[in-house]
Amino acid sequence: MIPIGQKAVYIDLPVQQVEWAKCQTVRQVKVPFADERKGYTRAFERLVLEFSRYMTIHGI
């Protein structure tokens, strides 16, 4: 859930998985707009940075 304003925004994104037969592992396909180390998208990061120009950190 990503709260934006007074509304909760949910992102429902099915992520494909692939199975590597050689090593018997299952991996997720990389999603080009999201950094795998983060729990949010680049667009959301830009939105928060834009808000920070006009709001306090607590307000964001």
C-alpha positions as CSV (number, residue, x, y, z in Angstrom):
1,M,0.0,0.0,0.0
2,I,1.2,3.5,-0.9
3,P,-0.7,6.3,0.8
4,I,-1.1,9.3,-1.5
5,G,-3.0,12.1,0.0
6,Q,-6.1,10.7,1.8
7,K,-6.3,7.6,-0.4
8,A,-4.5,4.3,-0.1
9,V,-3.1,3.2,-3.4
10,Y,-2.4,-0.5,-4.0
11,I,-0.1,-1.9,-6.7
12,D,-1.0,-5.4,-7.9
13,L,1.7,-6.5,-10.2
14,P,2.2,-10.2,-11.1
15,V,5.9,-10.9,-11.4
16,Q,6.9,-13.8,-13.6
17,Q,9.1,-16.5,-12.2
18,V,11.5,-18.8,-14.1
19,E,12.9,-22.1,-13.1
20,W,16.5,-22.9,-13.9
21,A,16.5,-26.6,-14.6
22,K,20.3,-26.9,-14.4
23,C,20.5,-25.7,-10.8
24,Q,16.9,-26.4,-9.7
25,T,16.2,-22.8,-8.6
26,V,13.3,-20.4,-9.1
27,R,14.0,-16.7,-9.8
28,Q,11.9,-13.7,-10.4
29,V,12.1,-11.8,-13.7
30,K,13.5,-8.3,-13.2
31,V,10.9,-5.6,-13.3
32,P,12.6,-2.7,-15.2
33,F,10.9,0.1,-13.3
34,A,11.7,-1.2,-9.8
35,D,15.0,-1.6,-8.0
36,E,15.2,-5.1,-6.5
37,R,16.7,-3.7,-3.3
38,K,13.8,-1.3,-2.7
39,G,10.2,-1.8,-1.8
40,Y,9.0,1.1,-4.0
41,T,9.2,2.2,-7.6
42,R,11.4,5.0,-9.1
43,A,8.2,6.9,-9.9
44,F,7.2,6.8,-6.3
45,E,10.7,7.9,-5.3
46,R,10.5,10.9,-7.7
47,L,7.0,11.8,-6.3
48,V,8.4,11.8,-2.7
49,L,11.4,14.0,-3.8
50,E,9.0,16.4,-5.5
51,F,6.8,16.6,-2.4
52,S,10.0,17.3,-0.4
53,R,10.4,20.6,-2.3
54,Y,7.1,21.8,-0.8
55,M,6.5,19.9,2.4
56,T,8.3,18.8,5.6
57,I,9.6,15.3,5.9
58,H,7.0,14.6,8.5
59,G,4.3,15.9,6.2
60,I,5.5,13.6,3.4
